[in-house]
Amino acid sequence: MTPTSDVRFGAGDQLGVVEQARICAVAVAVERDLHTVVADHQDLFAGRPFDPALVSGIAMSVAFTAPEYTAEQLRVTARTVLWVFAADWQIDYLARTADDVREVAEACLAAVDAGPSSARHPLARLLAGIRDELSAAPAFAVVEPMWRNELGRMFAAMSREWQWKTTRGIGPGDPTLDDYLDIADNTAAVLVSVTHWASVGDQDCLDHLDALRVAGRATQRAIRLINDLATYRRDREWGDLNALMLAGATDVTARLTTIIEESRELLRPLERSCPRQAAFLSRQIAFTSGFYRVSDFWGSR
């Protein structure tokens, strides 16, 4: 019996608060682990945007989208999200040439096989460590081909966005909104989801990986637009690409509404066959929407 198990709540108390507090406690434990990662990889996280609030935001996002799991079960998922932020920073803001982008991607993909000790880049070292930890999960043998594919898709999308960003306005090849959404893999939301599925290894999830991945792709596009609608000013200041640079706010908002409805349709059958992971994808949209109404993950540049 825990110290609070015999507490009786009054009529004015909300049991939901207890559950929210439990999730916050999981987020705190996840955050503490992420701070150890930051401390061990100062060469990746020394920039001002990697402030403690970013780490806290990542921990909360993981805990609130997967509240059924313990902090230990969410450890690899959260570390992967942190790694994605580091990858985004390396490619979007530190890379100066296409060769820089290619070298980072090649180093990471090589380190997945070679291990942390042989990694040529600090980002690759962290990824190789995540892969080593993930490989201990029994489900990883099933999910690994999908995980590797998503990793390649993320780097391809980030590279394409970098090219668009650096050449935009120079010639006639500017992307459309459709083009931009086609590379929503640059958010790596599906990579994070696949990592989570491999880590927790729920059997009903493993039985429906392909359908979950398709639904995750729609969720990812929604997250891309929710982010862009909230961060347009910052993206302009940082020289980043944003959907609102390619289409008007009315069109972007309408497209977001359509994508969210598409996501719901794809998730509906999965709510019966693998309810935890369907909820995990649905909560990604809900958390992102609520979070960006008030704050942003990145700190100041």
C-alpha positions, 0 to 999 in steps of 0.5 A: 500500500502506498502512503496515499492509497487510503486517501479519500477525496472530497466532492470538490477534488478531481481524481483527474488531477491525481492522474495528471500529477502521476504523468508529471512525475513520469515526465520529471524522471524522464527529464532527469535522464535526458539531462544526463544525455545532455551532460554526456554530449555537450558538443551537441547541446552547448548552443543556447536553444538547448536550454533546460526548458527544451529538455523539460518540454520533450519529457512532458511531450513523451509522458503525456502522449504515452501515459500508460508507460513508466519512465524506464519504458519511455527512456529510449523514446525520449532520448530519440526525440532529443536526438531529433532536435540535435539532428535538426540543429546540426542540419538546419542551422549549422550545416553551411553546404550540401556536403555538410548535410551529406556528411552528417547523414552518412556518419549517422547511418554508418554508426548505426552499424559500427557502434558509438566508438567508431562514430565520426560525428557527435550526432552519430555517437548519440544515435549509435548509443540509442540504437544499441539500447534499442537493440536490447528490446525483443521487438527490435528484431521485428521493427528494425527494418522499419526503423532504419527506413524511417531514419533514412527518410528523415535525413532525405527530408531534412536534406531536401528542406535544406536545399529548398531553404538555401535556394528559395527565390533564386529560380523557378523551383520553389516548393508548393505546399504539397511538396512541403508536406511530402517531406514532413519526415523532417519532423521525424515524428514517425521515426519517434513512433517506430522507436517507441513501438520497438521499445515497448513491444506491445504485441497488438502494436507489432501485429499492426505496424504497417497500418500504424505507420500509415496513420503515423504519416498523417499525424506527422503532417498534422504536427508539421502544420501545427508547428508552422502555424505557431512558429512562423515569426521564429522561422523567419528570424532563423531563416527556416522554411515554413508552410506559411511562406508557401501558402496563405494562412487560410489555405494552411489551416484548411489543409490542417483540418483535412489532414486531422480528419484523415488521421482520425479516419485512419486511427478509427479501426486501430482504436479497436485493434491496438488502442494504446498505440492509436491513442499514442498517435492521436495524443501527439496531435493533441499535445502539439496543438495545446503546447504551441498555443502557449510556448515553443520547444526551442530556446533563443538562438 
